[in-house]
Amino acid sequence: MKPPVGSCAVDTRTGRLGIVMGHEGPYVQLRPYGGGREWDCDPRAMREATHVERLRAETAYAGARTAGHGRPVA
């Protein structure tokens, strides 16, 4: 699976949702929704995020910003 940059994907090894930032060698670089440190994910260990997972990430991010935290703590 080589998802397009900007799409949402889930690292099935950790369950973390991330935004696809790029492709480097055999890996896909993911960044947490709302920002943070990127991590490499084996494309065989990822899947496209569901609509519910994307909404959950957006809601957590919006809630954290409203509370003044900037981004949610995972």
Backbone bond lengths (Angstrom), bond angles and torsions (degrees), N, CA, C in turn:
res aa  C-N    CA-C-N  psi(-1)  N-CA   C-N-CA  omega(-1)  CA-C   N-CA-C  phi
1 M - - - 1.457 - - 1.523 108.35 -
2 K 1.325 116.56 124.41 1.454 121.36 175.91 1.529 107.53 -122.27
3 P 1.347 116.54 85.25 1.457 120.24 -175.68 1.527 111.43 -69.60
4 P 1.317 116.84 151.66 1.467 119.76 179.64 1.529 111.92 -70.55
5 V 1.326 115.48 149.16 1.459 121.38 175.64 1.524 108.62 -57.61
6 G 1.333 116.09 134.81 1.456 122.05 179.98 1.519 114.01 96.64
7 S 1.328 116.98 -11.79 1.460 119.46 179.46 1.532 109.83 -82.62
8 C 1.317 116.14 163.84 1.466 122.30 178.67 1.525 109.27 -99.08
9 A 1.323 115.25 135.99 1.460 120.61 179.10 1.521 109.27 -140.64
10 V 1.322 115.31 159.12 1.460 121.61 178.38 1.519 108.81 -114.84
11 D 1.327 115.95 128.91 1.457 122.42 173.64 1.526 105.74 -79.31
12 T 1.316 117.65 108.87 1.463 121.19 -174.35 1.525 112.39 -71.38
13 R 1.321 118.21 -15.07 1.469 120.66 176.45 1.522 110.69 -71.78
14 T 1.342 116.81 -35.25 1.467 121.19 -175.01 1.526 113.20 -116.05
15 G 1.338 117.14 -18.51 1.457 120.77 -175.82 1.517 113.33 82.41
16 R 1.324 117.75 4.36 1.466 121.56 -178.63 1.521 111.18 -79.52
17 L 1.327 115.17 139.41 1.452 121.75 175.48 1.519 108.06 -94.50
18 G 1.317 116.53 138.34 1.452 120.30 178.46 1.512 111.84 -144.92
19 I 1.310 114.41 163.01 1.461 122.69 175.03 1.524 106.89 -94.50
20 V 1.306 117.23 131.52 1.464 121.62 179.32 1.526 108.38 -70.09
21 M 1.347 114.91 120.01 1.460 120.95 -178.64 1.524 112.33 -101.58
22 G 1.323 116.76 -21.28 1.460 119.61 -179.68 1.515 111.29 169.86
23 H 1.318 113.69 -177.36 1.464 121.67 179.80 1.522 107.00 -129.71
24 E 1.319 116.41 128.55 1.456 121.61 -179.98 1.517 108.50 -133.32
25 G 1.328 115.88 112.13 1.456 119.62 -177.05 1.523 109.46 60.13
26 P 1.322 116.79 -131.59 1.465 119.17 -178.35 1.531 113.28 -84.80
27 Y 1.339 117.75 -0.73 1.464 121.05 -172.86 1.523 113.24 -106.73
28 V 1.323 114.46 160.03 1.461 122.98 172.54 1.524 106.35 -110.95
29 Q 1.322 117.39 131.82 1.455 120.89 177.38 1.526 108.82 -90.41
30 L 1.330 115.32 126.14 1.454 122.28 178.29 1.518 109.26 -115.72
31 R 1.328 116.60 145.92 1.463 122.77 175.78 1.522 107.38 -127.02
32 P 1.321 118.62 137.60 1.464 119.90 179.36 1.530 111.54 -56.45
33 Y 1.315 115.98 147.65 1.466 120.24 177.37 1.523 107.83 -60.51
34 G 1.312 117.47 129.34 1.456 122.02 -179.09 1.517 113.46 92.61
35 G 1.326 117.40 -2.95 1.461 121.10 176.86 1.510 112.52 108.80
36 G 1.296 114.65 171.34 1.455 121.12 -178.60 1.513 110.44 130.99
37 R 1.294 114.54 -171.90 1.461 121.09 -176.17 1.533 111.23 -78.21
38 E 1.322 115.48 130.83 1.464 121.23 177.72 1.519 110.65 -70.63
39 W 1.315 114.87 155.55 1.464 119.86 172.52 1.516 108.68 -138.90
40 D 1.332 115.42 155.44 1.460 121.98 178.36 1.514 109.57 -88.80
41 C 1.314 115.28 139.97 1.459 120.92 179.19 1.523 109.00 -132.10
42 D 1.302 115.10 133.95 1.461 120.70 173.95 1.532 106.79 -68.60
43 P 1.319 119.00 125.58 1.465 120.82 -177.62 1.535 113.39 -57.80
44 R 1.336 117.14 -23.59 1.465 119.40 177.88 1.520 111.59 -75.51
45 A 1.341 116.91 -14.16 1.463 121.91 -178.81 1.518 110.92 -109.32
46 M 1.330 116.37 33.23 1.456 119.26 178.34 1.515 110.23 -141.79
47 R 1.322 113.18 161.10 1.462 119.98 177.07 1.519 108.21 -146.20
48 E 1.304 115.58 162.36 1.457 120.83 177.59 1.531 109.04 -67.29
49 A 1.317 117.05 138.37 1.465 121.61 177.96 1.530 109.37 -71.26
50 T 1.318 115.28 143.02 1.464 119.85 176.94 1.525 109.81 -76.89
51 H 1.308 115.60 166.29 1.465 120.64 177.86 1.531 110.43 -59.45
52 V 1.322 116.84 -42.09 1.469 121.60 -179.99 1.525 110.70 -63.67
53 E 1.324 117.96 -41.90 1.470 121.21 178.88 1.521 111.39 -63.86
54 R 1.329 116.96 -40.38 1.470 119.91 177.38 1.520 110.99 -64.48
55 L 1.335 116.78 -44.18 1.468 120.39 178.69 1.525 111.11 -62.27
56 R 1.322 117.39 -40.57 1.468 121.81 179.20 1.533 109.72 -61.32
57 A 1.321 117.65 -43.50 1.467 121.10 179.68 1.531 110.73 -66.01
58 E 1.318 117.07 -42.65 1.463 120.82 178.71 1.520 111.28 -62.97
59 T 1.330 117.13 -42.21 1.453 121.86 -179.61 1.531 110.69 -66.44
60 A 1.329 117.88 -42.96 1.469 121.70 178.44 1.524 110.14 -61.92
61 Y 1.317 117.12 -41.81 1.455 121.36 179.83 1.527 110.77 -65.39
62 A 1.321 116.97 -46.19 1.464 120.92 179.58 1.525 110.69 -62.92
63 G 1.331 117.00 -41.34 1.457 120.82 178.71 1.520 112.23 -63.38
64 A 1.320 116.22 -40.66 1.462 120.26 179.57 1.529 110.91 -66.65
65 R 1.322 116.68 -40.11 1.466 120.09 178.17 1.518 110.86 -64.93
66 T 1.325 117.42 -40.36 1.456 121.80 179.10 1.530 110.20 -63.60
67 A 1.323 116.45 -37.61 1.459 121.20 179.20 1.516 112.87 -77.91
68 G 1.339 116.56 -5.84 1.465 120.84 177.64 1.510 114.70 87.61
69 H 1.317 118.21 16.28 1.461 120.77 -178.89 1.514 113.05 -91.90
70 G 1.319 118.57 -15.10 1.459 121.02 -179.45 1.503 113.82 86.36
71 R 1.320 117.06 -50.63 1.453 121.03 176.78 1.520 108.07 -154.73
72 P 1.324 117.01 152.80 1.450 119.50 -178.47 1.525 112.63 -68.02
73 V 1.294 116.04 147.72 1.462 121.27 176.78 1.518 107.20 -93.42
74 A 1.324 116.71 124.04 1.464 120.62 -177.27 1.500 112.16 -94.60
